[in-house]
């Protein structure tokens, strides 16, 4: 899968793309992450990407023109190699991101991210340039760079070969099980985890690992985990 990120602060991603599983996934050529400085698609000497909002108000708004040029450039390249592409604008007023969106977006060959900044982005970007507008929660950040990292990391976990033990993905929070007979779909939270020591002393109180996890009875353990997940 290919991720193209349009931003005015590409350096914010340097540590993110060069560490841990992302670095390994790129080395194994499972994913490719390209950073694009929005100022590249400006025409003036000052590389202007924003302007004052019509109607007045505080702050500056990212202009549609350089964003449109950047997206069109990336889409033309995608079309030439027949990639299934999705363009996402990160915005506080977008639809709230969920695990269902992760599963949906993981089916694309390429995702183009438009990182908002300042007071926001010209509304014509949301309506006519991006395919969808996404928020990662009901709060406001400085820009769309951190939400982009969140979305990439969630999708990355679903790409085959990225996570060594794929069983851990199947049994984590928000995983889905389907009952074909009852025609139901269930989404669970992941069951609690414990590790050594068996007993941890905290202020004179013994904090113990649940006995069933120490029993060696795999059926009982599975039943306990299923109950806790529900």
Rosetta blueprint (number, residue, H / E / L):
1 X L
2 X E
3 X E
4 X E
5 X E
6 X E
7 X E
8 X L
9 X L
10 X H
11 X H
12 X H
13 X H
14 X H
15 X H
16 X H
17 X H
18 X H
19 X L
20 X H
21 X H
22 X H
23 X H
24 X H
25 X H
26 X H
27 X H
28 X L
29 X L
30 X L
31 X L
32 X E
33 X E
34 X E
35 X E
36 X E
37 X E
38 X H
39 X H
40 X H
41 X H
42 X L
43 X L
44 X L
45 X L
46 X L
47 X L
48 X L
49 X L
50 X E
51 X E
52 X E
53 X L
54 X L
55 X L
56 X L
57 X L
58 X L
59 X L
60 X E
61 X E
62 X E
63 X L
64 X H
65 X H
66 X H
67 X H
68 X H
69 X H
70 X H
71 X H
72 X H
73 X H
74 X H
75 X H
76 X H
77 X H
78 X H
79 X H
80 X H
81 X L
82 X L
83 X L
84 X L
85 X E
86 X E
87 X E
88 X E
89 X E
90 X E
91 X E
92 X E
93 X E
94 X E
95 X E
96 X E
97 X L
98 X L
99 X H
100 X H
101 X H
102 X H
103 X H
104 X H
105 X H
106 X L
107 X L
108 X L
109 X L
110 X E
111 X E
112 X E
113 X E
114 X E
115 X E
116 X L
117 X E
118 X L
119 X L
120 X E
121 X E
122 X L
123 X H
124 X H
125 X H
126 X H
127 X H
128 X H
129 X L
130 X L
131 X L
132 X E
133 X E
134 X E
135 X E
136 X L
137 X L
138 X L
139 X L
140 X L
141 X L
142 X L
143 X E
144 X L
145 X H
146 X H
147 X H
148 X H
149 X H
150 X H
151 X H
152 X H
153 X H
154 X H
155 X H
156 X H
157 X L
158 X L
159 X L
160 X L
161 X L
162 X L
163 X L
164 X L
165 X L
166 X L
167 X H
168 X H
169 X H
170 X H
171 X L
172 X L
173 X L
174 X L
175 X E
176 X E
177 X E
178 X E
179 X E
180 X L
181 X L
182 X L
183 X L
184 X E
185 X E
186 X E
187 X E
188 X E
189 X L
190 X L
191 X L
192 X L
193 X L
194 X L
195 X L
196 X L
197 X L
198 X L
199 X E
200 X E
201 X E
202 X E
203 X L
204 X L
205 X E
206 X E
207 X E
208 X E
209 X L
210 X L
211 X H
212 X H
213 X H
214 X H
215 X L
216 X L
217 X L
218 X H
219 X H
220 X H
221 X H
222 X H
223 X H
224 X H
225 X H
226 X H
227 X H
228 X H
229 X H
230 X L
